[in-house]
Amino acid sequence: MDNATLRSRDPISDPAEWHRCLCEVTPQLFLCGDLHPMPHRAAQQLAEWQRAGVTHIVDVRIEANDSRFVAEHAPDITYVWLGVDDDGGHQPDEWFDLGAGAILQALADPDAKVVVHCHMGVNRGPSMGFAAMLAMGWDATEAATAIRAARPIAALIYAHDALDWWQRQVGTLSTAEAEEQKAELRHWFEHNWVNEDWIIRRIARGSIEF
């Protein structure tokens, strides 16, 4: 199902349909879930990504690695694997360093397009995309809004870690400025809450079909 059809419906009523939907956050940055477990369906996804102009994949799942599959079926796409657990804890600065660094290095080419994905495209992938957007100069709440608009199932539970990481990277904010940014992001989440557990259950139930 294409994005236009999905957006004509209530997106949260069918979270599984968003699982492997390629979502454009910016003209160069996309989010998605993982490649389908059935090889022929995964090859179809890669072909779709190539038609969309994707040149790089940043895969942040720890539970799987598609480097060989991508090399075989889409050798022109650069594949970067930076797997971490989706355990609900804190994600380390080193993960954001590597992921945002890989994304920004790719996007230095104006013709590049990067898709960032985890398993379901709910937390790890969107949070890494959020970190990269901070590094590109986006305001935190504007980045979160753009991600949620493009991918309504994005819960972004590691966005707070990403903001902490970026503030340490910048290193020039006063304590008051840093706390104001964090408060604005907390306020955004309070007013843009999604039922993450329900979304994950629905995706898990329908992940093979979609």
N, C-alpha and C positions, 0 to 999 in steps of 0.2 A: 504494500500500500504506500502511495507516495505522500509526501509531506502535505500537499494541498488538501488531499482527502482527509488526512489525519486532523488537520487544523480546522476542518469544517465540522468536526465532531467534538464532543467533550473529551479532551485528551486523557484525563485521569480515569475515565471510565474503562479504558482498555490499555492499561500500562504495557502489556505484553507486545502490543503492536508497535510500541516505540523502542522495544529492546534493540533491534538491529536496524533501526531507521537512522540513516545518515543525516545528522542535524547540523546545519550551517550556523555557526555563532557569529563569525565574521567571514568576509570573502576568502580568507586564508586559513581559518581555524574551524574544524568540525569536531563533533562529538558523536560517539556511537557506542553500542555494545559490541561484544566480541564476534568473531567469525562463527558461522554456524558449525555445529559439530559434524554434520554430514559434509564430506569433502566437496560434492558437486554443488551444494548450496553455498559453501564457503567460497568456492571459485566464482560463483555468480555474484556474490557480494563484492569480491575483489574487483571484478569487472565493472560493477556499478561504481565503486570508488574511483577506479581509473577514469571512467567516463565523466565523473565529477571533477577530475583534474587532480586527484590526490597524488602527491609525490612522496609523502612521508607518513609512516604510522608510528605512533608512540603508544606502546602497549604496557599498561601498568598492572596487569594481573600477575600475581605470584604463582597462581595455580596452573598456568599453561604458557607455552611459548610457541608462536607460529612462525618463527624465523625460517625454518625449512620450507614450510608450505608457501609462504609469501615469495621466497626466493625462486621456488619452482613455478608458481602461477603468475607472479607479477614481479619479475626481476628488476623492473625499472623503479619500483617503489623501495625507498629506504626504510628499513624496519628497525626500530629501537625498542628493546625490552627493558623495562624498569619495574619489575614486579615487587609489590608490597602486599601485606595482609590487609584485608578489609575487616579489621577486628573492632572498629569503633573507637580505638585509642588514638593517641597522637601520632601523626606522621612526622618523620624526622626532617630537619633542614636539608640533609644530604639528598633526600629523595626529590625535594623541590628544586634544589640546585641542579641536579642532573636532568630532571624532566623539563623544567622551564628553560634550562640551557640548551637542550636538544631542540626544543620547539623554536626558540628564538634564533638559533643558528640556522635552522631550516628556513625560517621566514625571512631571513636576510636576503634570500632570493625572492624578488617580487612575483615570480611565477610559481613559487612553491605553495602547496596546500597540505596541511597537516591534519590527520584525524587522530584524536586521542581517545583511547578506549580502555575500559576495564572489562569485567564480565557482563554486567547488566547496563552499564552506563548511567549508574545512579549516584555513586559517591566518588570512587577513586579517580575515574577519568574526568568527570566534570570539575573535581577539585584541582586536578593538575592543570586543566584548561584555565581555571580561574587564576591559579598562580602565575601562569604565563601571561595572562591578560594584565595582572598587576605589574609584572615586569615590563609590559609594553606601554605602561602609563595609564591604564584604566583606573578609574575610581572603583573602590571595592563594591559598593552597592550597584553601580552601573554595570560592572562586570557580572555580578550575580543576576541582575535583572536580564541582561542579554542572554546568559546561559539558560535561565529558566524559560525565557520566551522561546528560545530555539528548541529546548528539550524539557518539556514540562515535568518529566519524571526525575529530573536531576535534584537530588536531595542535598548534595554539596556538604556532607557533614564534616569534611576536612577543610572547609574554606577558612575557618578560624585559624587552623594551623598554618594555612597558606599566608594569611594576613600577618600572623606573628613572624613567619619566616621573612616576608618581604620587608616588614618594618626593621628587622635586624639587618637585612641587606642594605637598606637605605641608610640607616644609622644616623640620620640627621634630624629626626623628628623629636620634638620635646615630649616629655611624658604626657602632658595634657593633649597634644596633638595625636599621639598614638592611642590614647584612651578614647578620644573622640571618634576616631576611625573605627575602633573596636565596638564602641557603643552603637554607632550607625549601622554596622553590620549585624549586630545582635537585634537591633530594632527591625532591620529588613527581614531577618528570619522569623521574628515574632509575627510579622504581618504577611509573610509569604510562606507559611508552613505547609508542608505536604506530609502525608502519612507514609513515611518511608517503609515501615514494616509491611503495610498493606500492599504498596507498590511492589516490593520485592517478592512477596508471596504470589501475587498475580503474575509477575514475570516468570517466576520459577514454575508455576503451573502451566504456562503456555510457551515456555522457551523452546521446546522442540518444534512446535507447530509453526512458529513465526520466524 
